[in-house]
Amino acid sequence: MGKRATTLLTLVIGTTLGFALSVGTGVVAQREASSQSLPWDEARLLAEVLERVRQEYVEAIDERQLIEGAVRGLVTELDPHSQFLDSAEYDEIRINTSGNYSGVGLEVNMDDERVTVVAPIEGSPAALAGIRPGDEILSIDEFAVNRGNVNETVGLMRGRAGTEVRITVARTGELVPIDFTLVRSHVQVRSVRANLLEPDYGYLRITHFSDTTYADMRELLQDLEDENERPLTGLLLDLRNNPGGVLDAAVAVSDAFLDSGTIVTANGRAVDASFRHDATSGDLLNGARILVLVNEGSASASEIVAGALQDNNRALIAGTRTFGKGSVQTVIPLSNGRAIKLTTSLYYTPSGVSIHGEGISPDQLLEIDVLADMQASIDNHYTDQMLALLQTDSQLQAAVGLLKQPPALQSSAIH
């Protein structure tokens, strides 16, 4: 497998402050900044504008806020994925990389002016206290949560281990709000979960790519085979709504199922912005069938995995066309704990195709709105957890049925 000299970091939709708040997608790297002087005329123009705004704008603006705003505008004008990061935002990227933080362990989402719980992280203070998916968070430490202050208030759930935080939620079926007093603790955000679909067939879900993804996946695959008491015949790898993450993790996951072949290449202007990753010998599934399920929310690092397995003829890709983010962002540290996240490379699938703005076309189209007539039958041998998931996810039902078809029938269904 090819190596880069940089340390790769992740930026994942759904893990701001350890919670599911939308931040962006990406494959992100980190390296040291290089300093070059700006042309004097351009630097003078920026200084002149800043001074005019400072002196004559209708309201007084803090100079630090003014300069940070100018820098944010400069970077965000480049493309949708480049970004200036203040110290708190930079800390978030580092937290998302490791998946470790101190807090209560809630994944939440802002929707229709409401902050609702997607899921408590298993074993976290929130899970142990009984906070449930679907609960609406009304206040944190008596600060009301609304769209205008969601980052600040939700951020209160994170803090030093051993300290208390009070969370008030509204729950369907309950007439009055419910108060929870939680003690913050160390939380490990897992990016992988797995279940045995039925004898010989496994289900693996990767929500994002972090430093621990490959190790967690390898362990869970072994658990599936131990539970199955023999090697798996097929694996359904669910990458739907996976917005990306650490490049090295995506490469490692791809390599886990490949014996040879190119995984991904990239080109850029900086010295370390052009690279190539190739597979090494060894397939964790020993050639067992793989179906990768994707959708329009599968982006960046998840597209690297789908593209590598598709172009190397190792897996059937099913679902809908992916998001189409084929760029790499490098996190460049600045002074006082700040950084910029800058697009530095475009990456290419093994066939040499850039999926940027195009996405990956599935081999087998499985659109949610046309699944009513093709849902797989639900048998009583599924585990309770998988049974509940299959009963509410018709796209997954169809994918299971496709995985279990003989390879010849799978091929004939491709279009």
N, C-alpha and C positions, 0 to 999 in steps of 0.2 A: 504494500500500500504506500503511495506517495506521501511524503510528509512536508509540511510547511514549517518555517521557523517561527511563525506567530502562534499565540495562544488564542483559540477560537472561543468566542462568547456567543450567547444566545439572546435574542429579543423575541418574545413569544406573545401572541395575542392571548389574553386571558390570564396572565400571571403578574400583572402589576401589583406590587406589594403582597405578592402571594395570592392574589385574588383575581377573578376573571374580569378585568376591566380592559377595554380595547386600547392597545398601545401601538401595534404595528406588526408587520411580519418581517422575517428576515433570516439570512445566514450572516452571522456577524463575526468579525475577527478583531483582534486588538494588536496594536503595535505602537512603538514610540513615534512621537511626532518629529518631523524634521523642520528646521526653521529657515525660511528664506525671506528676504526683505521684499515688501510690496513696492511697486513703482510709486514714487513720491506723489505724482499728480493724483493717482487714485486714492492714496491714503489721505491726501489733503482734502479731497472731495468728501470723504467719509467724515473727517474731523469737522469740516465746515457745516455739514448738515446736522451733525450731533450738537454743535454749538448753537446753531440757530434754533433748533427745537428746544434746547435747554433754556435759552434766554427768552424765547418769544411764544412758545406754545401756551395755549390758554390756561393750562393748569401746570403747576410745578411737578416735575417728574424726577424721582431719584436718579442720580447719574448712573449708578450701577444697573438699575432697572432699564434705563435707556440704552446703555451699551449692550446689555444682554439681549434686549429686543432686536437691536441691529444685527447682532451675530445670529440670532435665531432666523431672522428674515433672510440673511445671506445664505445660510446653509439650506434652509427649507426650499428656497427658490431653485436649487439645483435639480432635485427630483423628489418624488413623494417619500423616498425611503431614507434620505439623508436628514440628520437632525442634530441640533445642539442639545447637549445633556448637562443640566445642572448637577450638583453633587448628589442630590437625592435620586435623580433619574439614572445617574451613572451607577449608584449603589444598587438600584433595581436590576440593572442588567447583570451585575455580578451575582446578585441573589438568584436570578433566574438561571444563570449558568449552573450553579451548584444545586439548586433546588432546596437550599437550606435557609431558614429564617426563623426568627422568634416571633410568635404571634398566637392566634387562636385557631388557624387552620380552616379558613372558609374560602371557598371559591364563589365569587358573586358576579352578578351581571347587571348592568344598567339597561333598562328597557321600559319605554313609555313612562319616563319620569320616576320609575321605581327601581330600587336596588334590591334584587332578589337573590336568594341563595341558590346557586347551581348545585353544590354538593359540599358537605363538610369532608375534609381530608380524613381518611381512616386513622383512628387512634388519636386524633387531635383533641384539644380541649373542647372545641365546638361540637365534635361528633360525640364525645363522651357526655356532654351536657344535654344532648338531645335536640340541638338545632337541626332542622330538616330541610331538604330540598324544597324550594317553593316558598319558604318563609320570606317575608318582606322585611328588610332592615329599616326600622323607623328612626332610631337614634343610637349613638355610641357615646357612652359617658355623658348622656343627656344633651349631646349636640345633635340636633335634627339633621338627617341626611337628605340632601336634595341635589338636583343636577348641578347647581352652582358651586357646591362645596364637596362633591363626592370624593375627590382625591384626598382632600384634607381630612374629612371625617372617617372615611374607610381606612385611611392610613393610621388612625388611632388604634385599630385592632392589632397593629404590630407594635412591639415594644420589648423591653427587657424581660427575659424569662423570670417567672415568679411574681410578676406584678399583675394586678387585677384590672379588668376592663368590664364595663356593664353594657350589654347589648339588648336593645328592645326590638322585638319583632312582632309583626302581624301575621297570623296564621289562618288559612282558610278553615272555617268551621268554628273558630274561636271568636267570641264576642269582644273580648278585651285583649289588648297587647300583652305579650309575655316577656318578662324580664329575665335575662340570664347574666349572672356574674361569673366570668371566666377568669382563670389564672393562665396567663400567657406561658407558653413553653416552647421548646425547640420543635420545629415542624419540618418534616422531610416531604417535599412535594414529589410524588411519584409520577413519572410520565408514561408508565406501561402497566397494563393489567391484562390478565389472561384467564380464559376459562376453557374447559373441555366441552366442545359443542356436543359431542356424542362419541362413542368409541371410535378411535383412530383419527378424529378430526378436532383440531384446536382453533381457538379464536384468540388473537392477539391485538390489542388496541394500543396505539402509541398516540398520545395527545399532543406532545411536542418533543423536541429533541434537546436533551440536556446532557451534562457530563456523565450522568448515571444511566442514561437510556440503554446503552449497549449491555452493560453488566446486568441491569435489571431484566432485560429481555432474555439474555442467555440463561439466567437463573429460572425465569418463569417457563421458558421452553423445556428446561430439564424437569421442572415440576409437572408440566403437562405429560411428558413421556413417562414419568414415574407413576402418575395417576392412571395413565392409560395402560401401563405395564408392558408396553412395547413401543417401538418407534411410530410416529404419526404417519398417516397416509396423506393427509392434507392439512394446510394451515390457511386460515383467513386472516390476512393482515389488514386491519382497519386504520386507514390514514385520513378518514374524512374529518374535515374541519381542523386539520393539523396545520398550523400556520408557519411552521418551520422551526429554526433554532440552531443549535451548534452544528457546524459543517462536519467536524470530525465524527460526531455521533451518527449523522446520516450516512457517512462513508462506512463506518463500522457496521451499521445495520445492514447496508447493502452487501458488504463483503461477507457477512455472516452466512449468506445464502448463495454465494458465488464461489466457484473454484478458479475462475480466471476471467479476463476481460477488463475493459475500462469501466470505471464507475462514473467519473465526472472529470471534465477539464475546465479551465477558466483562463481568460485573458484580461489583462489590465495594464496600465502604464507603469505602476510602481514595480519595484524589483520583485517583491514577493506576491504580486497580484496575479501572476500567471503560474498555474500549477496543473498537475495531473495526478489523479488517484487511480490506481489499478488494483484489482482484486487479488487476494492471495489464496493459496490452496486451502480447501476446507469448507464444507457446507454443513451447517448445524443440522439440517434436515435430511442430509444424505439423498438429495434429489426428490424428496416428497413434493407433491403438488402445492403450489402457492397461488392464492388469489388475493390481489391487492385491491381494496375497495377505496375509491377516491371520490371527491366531489369538488365543487367550485371553491370550497374553503380549504382545500389541500394546496399548500403553497410552499415555495422555496425548498427547504431541506426535505420535506415530504415528496416534492416533485423530483428531487435528486434520486431518492430511493425508488420511486415509481419508474422513472426514466431508466435507471440502471438495470432494474429487473426486467423491464419490458424490452429494452434494446438488446440485452443478453439472452433473450428468450427463456428467462428463468421463471417468470410469473405471468399469469393472465391479469390484466388490469381491467377492472370493472367499475361501473358507476357513471359519473358525468365528467366533462372536461374540467381539468384542474385550473387553479387561479391564474398561473402564468407569471411567476416572479422568478426571473433568471439572473438575479444580480446578487453580489456579495457586498456587505457593508463592513468596513473596518472601523473599530472603535479606537480613536486616537486620544490619549489622555492629554489634558491641558492643566493649567495651574489651578490650585485651590480645589482639587477634587472634581473638576469638571472635565468634559470630554466632548468630542464630536463623533457622530456616527456617519461615516462617509462612504458612498458607493464607490468601490475601487475596482470591481471586476464584473464581467458577465460570464456566467458559466454555461456549459454545453453538455448535453446528454452524450452517451457513448457514440451515437451515430453522428455527432458533430452538429446537432440541431440546437439553436437557442430557443428556449420555450418562453422567453420574455414577451409578455403581452399576448401570447398564444395559448399557453398551457399544454398539457399532455392529453391527447385523445385516448379514451379508454378503448381496449379491444372489444369489450362488450358493454354497450350502453344500457344502463339501468336507471331510468328516470323515475323519480318518486311518483309523478302524477300519472304514470301509465302502469303502475305495478298491481293494480287491483286484480287483474286477471292472471297474474303470474306469481302470486305469493306461494312460497313453499309450504307444504303441510307441516303442522306443528305436532310433534309426537310427544308422548308423556315421558320419554326417557331423558329430556333435557333437564339440567339443573334448574332450580327455582330462579336463580339469577339470570341465566340465559333464556329461560322460558319467558320471563317478564320482558326482557329486552327484545326477543324475537316477536312477541305479540304486539309490540308497539313500533317496530321498525321493519316495515315491509321491504325496504331496500336491502337490509341485511338478510331478510328471509330469502329473497331472490338470489343473493350472492351465495348463501349456503347451498342452495339447490344447484347453482352453477358449479361450485367447487366440487360437489359430489358426482358431477357428470364425468364419464370417461373422457380422457384427453381428446379423443377423436371427435366427440360431440362438442366439447368446448371449442375446438378449432373451427368446426363448421358453423358455430354461432357467432364467430368474430366478424365484425364489419367496421 
